[in-house]
Amino acid sequence: MSPSHTIAAVDLGSNSFRLQVARVVEDHIYPLDALKDTVRFAAALDGQGRLNDKGQQRALAALARFGERLRGMAPEHVRVVATNTLRVAKNASDFLPRAEAALGFPIEVIAGREEARLIYIGAAHSLPASKERRLVVDIGGGSTEFIVGQQYKPLKTESLLMGCVSYSLKFFPDGRLTKQALRDAELAARSELQAIVQDFNHEHWQLAIGTSGTARSLSDIMEMNRLTESGITVAGMEKLREIMLKAGHIDSVNLDGLRADRRPVLPGGFAIMAAVFAELGVDRMGITLGALRDGVLYDLIGRQHQRDLREVTVAQFKRRYHVDMAQQNRVAALAEHFYRQLAASMGLDAEQDLNLLLWASRLHEIGLSVSHSSYHKHSAYILQHADMPGFSSHEQARLALLVLGHKGGLKKLGSGHARDRWARVLSLRLAVLCCRSRTDRPLPPVQLVALGNGFSLTAEDDWLANNPLTHTALLQEAEEWREIGQVLQLSSNFLHWS
């Protein structure tokens, strides 16, 4: 990145889709443009947990509008994250390719705790500098994120499956506001909160902050109708409860600050906020404008300046699972060497997705901490399901697949993968194979090139003669690729193996 450049973040939330374009000057963000579309995505989930056609069309139309605004921007300057609705939708894998085509950029479906981390980064950058521990609460359309942090560092993160859209649909489907419905919604939210009370109650923080639509809407309503002086308070919540119950229906609630796009989801958001106040011991909550998309922008700057949290996460995993540091360095260096050869023959940018291969090389043995038998499966399971700050769910899935494929049969990886993905699999498999002795050796005299229907490996005769174990393993490797219908052609300077 240049010292001054434009970046963008897209937040595909369960209630609203948002686009933020900003200019970066010396690591400071200056907003340039913003778009919002109230898609109410969570409401598009049917009884089977699938996105209905109407909801998908609303989303695609919004993404097409965003795509026009982003047209011409470099892919590395744009980051798109999707939250709870696409985490839980059973047909998300069918919708995502269409969504990416409409937008023109890849979409990352992020885990709940990763969402919480990014929310905190955005909130922290919009708050005054302070050494106080803060509780940040973000009530979204389908989930609610909780973070306890200090300055710019999140200390505890959690995400619960309750949101203003989902709760409004479940407990107030016809818009009627009754004591029983409000009580049921609050009790349901309090029940969810029981799982995190011990780590997020008032003993762990000094200041409570709300961010995103529900908190801002509640604060605006209370301030503009003189229910409180500023922010959200216990007294203000009780006054608003009385007003809502007296109205009897959400359409009859007549309050300054209640926008049309927030009206249908106010009851569910109110119930969740009331539960948060009751269970976590909150008596006053301030408001900040910084939220998920702001956190995405700051995280994007960090990635471009080699302050990538994913690198920190990989380093933590290596320590946690007692990885053999010397071995992972050998495998990573050799895997990169092989992949650069293949990328050159395939006309690929060797830097693209190189980090994925290097992270897989460094983490492929973490499953040894569970069991030596089938350790690659344990490694893949951990990488697929563990909380990995900085990684999207899609990145974790790709990382897990690569690690799963570094040994054993290839059929377990399935079919239909792009050739560059197979090239990374081959690079890692050959690196592990050639580093089997776990000792430092010169780079093997092996040349790799891509063929129309597979790959070709050429080695020197003397090296093969001096390494009969590796020679045999390479022959077995060629057979593994043949099993999935791909060619790994093996030859020496004078001999053709297969």
Salt bridges, closest charged atoms under 4 A:
ASP27 OD1 - HIS305 NE2 3.29
ASP27 OD2 - ARG307 NH2 3.46
ASP33 OD2 - ARG69 NE 2.65
ASP37 OD2 - ARG65 NH2 2.28
GLU108 OE1 - ARG79 NH2 3.05
GLU114 OE2 - ARG79 NH2 3.97
GLU114 OE2 - ARG117 NH2 2.87
GLU115 OE1 - ARG87 NH1 3.05
GLU145 OE2 - ARG87 NH2 3.97
GLU158 OE1 - ARG113 NH2 2.85
GLU186 OE2 - ARG241 NH1 2.42
GLU238 OE1 - ARG241 NE 3.43
ASP251 OD2 - HIS249 ND1 3.72
ASP261 OD2 - LYS36 NZ 2.85
ASP261 OD1 - ARG259 NE 3.15
GLU279 OE2 - ARG190 NE 2.58
ASP299 OD2 - ARG79 NH1 2.85
ASP299 OD1 - ARG117 NH1 3.32
ASP299 OD2 - ARG303 NE 3.77
ASP308 OD1 - ARG303 NE 3.98
ASP308 OD2 - ARG310 NH2 2.73
ASP324 OD2 - ARG438 NH2 3.35
GLU336 OE2 - ARG340 NH2 3.00
GLU351 OE2 - ARG340 NH1 2.87
ASP353 OD2 - ARG398 NH2 2.91
ASP353 OD2 - ARG424 NH2 3.93
GLU365 OE2 - HIS364 NE2 3.81
GLU365 OE2 - ARG438 NH1 3.00
ASP387 OD2 - ARG113 NH1 2.39
GLU395 OE2 - ARG310 NH1 2.62
ASP420 OD2 - ARG424 NH2 3.43
ASP440 OD1 - ARG330 NE 2.71
GLU477 OE2 - ARG429 NE 2.58
GLU479 OE1 - ARG482 NH1 2.37
GLU483 OE1 - LYS411 NZ 3.54
